[in-house]
Amino acid sequence: MAGGPRGSMRVSDIRRPAQLNGEVQLTSNATKAPEDDEATLRELLVSLTRQVSEMSLNLSAKLDELQTRGVVGDQQLETSVALSEIRSQLQQLTKSVESCQSEVSEVKRDMVAIKNELDTVQQVKEEIEELREYVDRLAEQTHRRKLRLLEQGLTFFLSYTILASMLGMFQFGYNTGVINAPEKNIKDFMKDVYKSKYSEDISEETVQFLYSFAVSIFAIGGMIGGFSGGLIANKFGRKGGLLLNSFVGIAGASLMGFAKFFHSYEMIFIGRFIIGVTCGLNTSLVPMYISEIAPLNLRGGLGTVNQLAVTTGLLISQILGIEQILGTDDGWPLLLGLAICPAVLQLILLPVCPESPRYLLITKQWEEEARKALRRLRASNQIEEDIEEMRAEQRAQQAEATISMTQLLCSRTLRPPLIIGVVMQLSQQLSGINAVFYYSTGLFVSSGLSEETAKFMTPGIGVIMVTMTIITMPLMDRLGRRTLHLYGLGGMFIFSIFITISFLIKEFFGFVQEMIDWMSYLSVISTLMFVVFFAVGPGSIPWMITAELFSQGPRPAAMSIAVLVNWIANFVVGIGFLPMKTALENYTFLPFSVFLAIFWIFTYKKVPETKNKTFEEILALFSKPGDTPPTRGQPQANPAFEETPLNTTKAFTGSTSTYM
């Protein structure tokens, strides 16, 4: 009997497999906690193995003791059952230990994998820090390069090149204003020619239509020339296109100059159309050429010379058009024919000027020629900053497919700057300024001035335009394009309202002579101030900012579209102002006031400031996360990281950046 209790006690002292397995499992799970490590697991396994060994030794000792006592009968049976149970539990315990060992091995493998991942994360972190340091160094280098670009000055040869190219814009201004002063002489010529051809007098309505057609067909030619400007710029270059265009200008000026000699007003129409094509090409090529050769810190001021050339041409045409000089029946053909002078002068001056370095490097891939052009323009061998800026733009362009006008219109990324460029051009033409240019004499007469006084007031518009354009040149890179454009549109809006008010007061108080005189002066002053604020912003900024908003690839197509819109608006104002004046009478300038308010709001909300920004920085203003330009094939990696190779992992090979 003694053997039974002792056997039962010894069996109960043994941990059951399920209980032990649960404890082992809990311990195993605990080891997977973040705070346990491999050493803890190893100690647990050693302790468990020692415990099993001790239990096995104790059991063996007890079995030997039982066998030596030689118990028989019921005790022997009870002992045999207990031994069988012990062996079964021992086997289960052994399996549990083996399972525990397997789990520990798995945990050990997991910890090794985690350690490897931590090593990888640490390596990636170090590479990120390396990349961050490199980007910081690159940003610092870019900043220093930009500061050096901002230190560049105006050289003699750069001034000469700009003077030679701006003759094209001078041509545009001259032919815009030349048709205004000799209006009566040209109409009389048309009457004489019609009567000699058809032996009957022509009606005043027909004469007015023919004269308006002569004014407006200039804009039709401008549409064609402006639209084809991008194609000409890419095929023949900026300088090459200007040289070819000069021959077209000579042909158009010759036709107008010999119209009276051949007794044909049709020659005036054809000549005005051809000279319009010339001016359209000039309005596309000249701003593009000047913006590409100008240093970064002078790009705004030098871009203003486009408008300076236009206003100078306008002023000279107005001065020569007064009756005491060429505004006579004999002098007007010479007045129109003098448009040949800027074309001939450009053919003489421009050949010694270099082609656009950007065109040579980016479009033609002629780096050495681009370097030669830059050395001449900068009068220095220190041109690496310019070359590096062009290379950055070139690398950005290499990620783009060739941009046609259709692709430009459909591109989501390029659509915002295109809309801005188009609206800026519309803000110039639909502001009402061309109504003042084309019909200034009649406008002053309707204000109450005598016809003789009105003819002398018209050149005053040109003087104001030239003066204000010169004043705004240094302000362009100080106050910025956007700020000046807002000032200009706001001032034009205010004085367009004053012009309308002066017309209304003159009508309602026409019986009071003193009121008539006072309102005449108010109308003239308001008109001149209207011109002043036009020169502050809308006169020059649209030509400049359109070229700034685009990279080398889409720039020609964008300029073509913007200039086409400009000339279409020019034509609409030229052909529609007189009928609108007849229909609206004293409210003629009210539609222009509405347009000016709309353009001011658009400029305030949408137009970015481009002052002292590289082309790359301007393009970044319109980039959105996830936007990618149309590519030629593989995505283009950020060129900045191509300069110094880094030992990066595959995790970063997909990181790319674009400039558009």
Secondary structure, 3 states (H helix, E strand, C coil): CCHHHHHHHHHHHCCCHHHHHHHHHHHHHHHCCCCCCHHHHHHHHHHHHHHHHHHHHHHHHHHHHHHHHCCCCHHHHHHHHHHHHHHHHHHHHHHHHHHHHHHHHHHHHHHHHHHHHHHHHHHHHHHHHHHHHHHHHHHHHHHHHHHHHHCCCCCHHHHHHHHHHHHHHHHHHHHHHCCCCCHHHHHHHHHHHHHHHHCCCCCHHHHHHHHHHHHHHHHHHHHHHHHCHHHHHHHHCHHHHHHHHHHHHHHHHHHHHCCCCCCCCHHHHHHHHHHHHHHHHHHHHHHHHHHHHCCHHHHHHHHCHHHHHHHHHHHHHHHHCCCCCCCCCCCHHHHHHCCHHHHHHHHHHHHHCCCCHHHHHHHCCCHHHHHHHHHHHHCCCCCHHHHHHHHHHHHHHHCCCCCCHHHHHHCCCCHHHHHHHHHHHHHHHCCCHHHHHHHHHHHHHHCCCCHHHHHHHHHHHHHHHHHHHHHHHHHHCCCCHHHHHHHHHHHHHHHHHHHHHHHHHHHHCCCCHHHHHHHHHHHHHHHHHHHHHHHHCCCCHHHHHHHHCCCCCCHHHHHHHHHHHHHHHHHHHHHHHHHHHHHHHHHCCHHHHHHHHHHHHHHHHHCCCCCCCCHHHHHHCCCCCCCCCCCCCCCCCCHHHHCCCCCCCHHHCCCCCCCC
